[in-house]
Amino acid sequence: MAADETRDGVALTNLDQRLFDGAGATKRDLVDYLDAVAGRIVPVLRDRALSVMRVRPGQRPFMQKNLPKYAPDWVRSVTAWAEASQRQVTYALCDDRRTLLWFANQRGYFL
């Protein structure tokens, strides 16, 4: 398979890179796994404000609450008060396979 591809209209990039330093899995492995379980996980995630753990090579994992400004306009969101950070946060909602694939391409998994 090519290193880049498109699924459900989502451009997937750098699929053959390791998920993070020391990982035996690639970004493709994460994308393939989440795509395979989309039918089961999306109904559980639907309409829930999500925090996302992000992992990148060379960096420590970090939690992302705010939906990034570069997120596609079709990724639904909800704004709510976050008590822990004492501010309004725009959380992502994962209501469909396309959004799940977009998050997988960001090397994100849900909390």
Residue frames as qw, qx, qy, qz and C-alpha x, y, z in Angstrom:
[[0.000, 0.887, 0.463, 0.000, 0.00, 0.00, 0.00],
 [0.335, 0.642, -0.043, 0.689, 1.08, 3.56, -0.59],
 [0.342, -0.114, -0.516, 0.777, 2.29, 5.73, 2.28],
 [0.252, 0.214, 0.196, -0.923, -0.59, 8.15, 1.64],
 [0.050, -0.332, -0.869, -0.363, -4.20, 7.37, 0.73],
 [0.370, -0.145, 0.063, -0.916, -7.77, 8.61, 1.07],
 [0.163, -0.306, -0.937, 0.043, -10.63, 6.87, 2.91],
 [0.080, -0.752, -0.642, 0.128, -14.15, 8.25, 3.16],
 [0.199, 0.899, 0.145, 0.364, -12.84, 11.55, 1.79],
 [0.495, -0.841, 0.193, 0.103, -10.14, 11.86, 4.48],
 [0.571, 0.662, -0.441, 0.202, -6.56, 12.33, 3.29],
 [0.853, -0.500, 0.113, 0.099, -4.37, 9.97, 5.31],
 [0.403, 0.812, -0.380, 0.184, -0.66, 10.80, 5.38],
 [0.061, 0.606, -0.730, 0.309, 2.61, 9.29, 6.57],
 [0.892, -0.219, -0.056, -0.392, 0.92, 5.98, 7.22],
 [0.892, 0.128, -0.373, 0.222, 4.15, 4.00, 7.38],
 [0.092, 0.601, -0.483, 0.630, 5.68, 6.10, 10.18],
 [0.395, -0.203, -0.807, 0.390, 5.97, 4.64, 13.67],
 [0.313, -0.807, -0.460, -0.199, 3.24, 5.91, 15.98],
 [0.296, -0.916, 0.232, -0.144, 5.83, 7.09, 18.49],
 [0.215, 0.633, -0.727, 0.157, 9.40, 6.30, 19.50],
 [0.188, -0.239, 0.912, -0.276, 9.79, 2.66, 20.43],
 [0.737, 0.222, 0.303, -0.563, 6.40, 1.67, 19.01],
 [0.360, -0.061, 0.879, 0.307, 6.10, -1.54, 17.09],
 [0.367, 0.661, 0.654, -0.032, 3.02, -0.11, 15.38],
 [0.238, 0.112, 0.319, 0.910, 2.68, 2.40, 12.59],
 [0.314, 0.234, 0.148, -0.908, 0.18, 5.14, 11.99],
 [0.519, 0.060, -0.636, -0.568, -1.40, 2.80, 9.41],
 [0.329, -0.159, -0.909, 0.201, -1.94, 0.22, 12.17],
 [0.082, 0.313, 0.521, -0.790, -3.86, 2.80, 14.23],
 [0.424, 0.247, -0.229, -0.841, -5.91, 3.94, 11.21],
 [0.477, 0.020, -0.812, -0.335, -6.68, 0.35, 10.18],
 [0.192, -0.217, -0.864, 0.411, -7.68, -0.63, 13.72],
 [0.208, 0.353, 0.371, -0.834, -10.00, 2.35, 14.27],
 [0.461, 0.207, -0.450, -0.736, -11.47, 1.86, 10.79],
 [0.392, -0.047, -0.912, -0.113, -12.13, -1.82, 11.59],
 [0.193, -0.387, -0.787, 0.441, -13.93, -1.00, 14.86],
 [0.100, -0.080, -0.086, -0.988, -15.70, 2.16, 13.60],
 [0.505, -0.348, -0.581, -0.535, -19.09, 0.45, 13.54],
 [0.633, -0.466, -0.586, 0.196, -18.78, -0.34, 17.24],
 [0.434, -0.257, -0.295, 0.812, -16.89, 2.67, 18.58],
 [0.016, -0.265, -0.229, -0.937, -18.67, 5.54, 16.79],
 [0.483, -0.595, -0.501, -0.401, -22.07, 4.81, 18.43],
 [0.645, -0.506, -0.400, 0.410, -20.34, 4.95, 21.84],
 [0.390, -0.146, -0.019, 0.909, -18.51, 8.20, 21.06],
 [0.028, 0.563, 0.511, 0.649, -21.44, 9.93, 19.34],
 [0.271, -0.814, -0.231, -0.458, -22.52, 13.23, 20.94],
 [0.725, -0.588, -0.146, 0.329, -19.82, 13.06, 23.63],
 [0.086, 0.953, -0.283, 0.071, -17.37, 15.91, 24.20],
 [0.959, 0.041, -0.099, 0.261, -13.97, 14.30, 23.64],
 [0.242, -0.836, 0.465, 0.164, -10.50, 14.82, 24.99],
 [0.895, 0.418, -0.151, 0.048, -7.92, 13.26, 22.73],
 [0.633, -0.575, 0.397, 0.334, -4.53, 11.81, 23.65],
 [0.622, 0.756, -0.199, -0.045, -2.02, 12.60, 20.92],
 [0.764, -0.397, 0.383, 0.334, 1.23, 10.73, 20.37],
 [0.542, 0.821, -0.177, -0.021, 3.99, 11.86, 18.04],
 [0.871, 0.096, -0.165, 0.453, 7.51, 10.57, 17.39],
 [0.440, 0.303, -0.234, 0.813, 10.04, 12.44, 19.50],
 [0.277, -0.443, 0.139, -0.841, 7.43, 13.89, 21.86],
 [0.102, 0.094, 0.870, -0.473, 5.70, 12.83, 25.03],
 [0.086, -0.549, -0.775, -0.301, 1.98, 12.03, 24.67],
 [0.044, 0.068, 0.268, -0.960, -0.24, 15.01, 25.40],
 [0.170, 0.579, 0.776, -0.182, -3.94, 15.60, 25.96],
 [0.004, -0.084, -0.314, -0.946, -5.75, 17.84, 23.52],
 [0.190, 0.510, 0.706, -0.452, -9.11, 19.20, 24.60],
 [0.313, 0.672, 0.013, -0.671, -9.67, 22.07, 22.18],
 [0.763, 0.475, 0.409, 0.155, -10.54, 21.08, 18.64],
 [0.449, -0.271, 0.289, 0.801, -7.65, 22.41, 16.52],
 [0.296, 0.666, 0.026, -0.684, -8.37, 25.38, 14.27],
 [0.188, 0.402, -0.718, -0.536, -7.15, 23.33, 11.29],
 [0.393, 0.187, 0.886, -0.159, -9.87, 20.69, 11.82],
 [0.010, -0.256, -0.692, -0.674, -12.14, 20.23, 8.80],
 [0.356, -0.123, 0.108, -0.920, -15.43, 22.13, 9.02],
 [0.731, -0.156, -0.499, -0.440, -17.36, 18.83, 8.97],
 [0.454, -0.081, -0.764, 0.451, -15.95, 17.78, 12.36],
 [0.407, -0.750, -0.342, -0.393, -18.75, 18.65, 14.76],
 [0.354, 0.147, -0.551, 0.741, -17.94, 20.34, 18.05],
 [0.430, -0.782, -0.420, -0.162, -19.50, 21.61, 21.25],
 [0.205, 0.506, -0.380, 0.747, -18.29, 24.39, 23.51],
 [0.695, -0.604, -0.381, -0.086, -18.50, 23.86, 27.25],
 [0.250, -0.836, 0.378, -0.309, -16.97, 25.11, 30.47],
 [0.793, 0.123, -0.537, 0.259, -13.96, 23.04, 31.55],
 [0.600, -0.793, -0.040, -0.095, -13.77, 23.16, 35.33],
 [0.851, -0.244, 0.059, 0.460, -10.19, 21.84, 35.44],
 [0.507, 0.172, 0.170, 0.828, -8.82, 24.60, 33.22],
 [0.036, -0.670, -0.391, 0.630, -11.39, 27.25, 34.24],
 [0.131, 0.414, -0.344, -0.833, -12.24, 28.25, 30.67],
 [0.785, 0.426, 0.150, -0.424, -14.51, 27.54, 27.72],
 [0.307, -0.323, 0.819, 0.361, -13.25, 24.66, 25.60],
 [0.709, 0.384, -0.209, -0.553, -14.39, 23.63, 22.13],
 [0.544, -0.214, 0.811, -0.016, -14.49, 19.85, 22.26],
 [0.320, 0.208, -0.733, -0.563, -14.69, 17.60, 19.22],
 [0.786, 0.071, 0.430, -0.439, -17.56, 15.21, 18.68],
 [0.003, 0.286, -0.880, -0.379, -16.91, 11.98, 16.79],
 [0.654, 0.257, 0.377, -0.603, -20.23, 11.15, 15.15],
 [0.853, 0.479, -0.004, -0.206, -19.08, 9.25, 12.07],
 [0.912, 0.005, 0.189, 0.365, -16.38, 7.12, 10.45],
 [0.481, 0.715, 0.013, 0.507, -14.93, 10.09, 8.57],
 [0.261, -0.866, 0.239, -0.355, -14.27, 11.99, 11.81],
 [0.871, -0.407, 0.267, 0.062, -12.80, 8.87, 13.41],
 [0.828, 0.306, 0.140, 0.450, -10.41, 8.48, 10.47],
 [0.193, 0.852, -0.101, 0.476, -9.45, 12.14, 10.68],
 [0.543, -0.757, 0.304, -0.199, -8.55, 11.71, 14.37],
 [0.936, -0.110, 0.242, 0.230, -6.59, 8.53, 13.59],
 [0.635, 0.591, 0.031, 0.496, -4.60, 10.51, 11.01],
 [0.112, -0.860, 0.220, -0.447, -3.80, 12.99, 13.81],
 [0.499, 0.150, -0.764, 0.381, -2.40, 10.06, 15.87],
 [0.351, -0.319, 0.349, -0.808, -5.19, 10.59, 18.37],
 [0.408, -0.272, -0.870, -0.045, -7.09, 8.24, 20.59],
 [0.374, -0.612, -0.192, -0.669, -10.02, 9.09, 22.83],
 [0.158, 0.026, -0.765, 0.624, -10.44, 9.44, 26.57]]
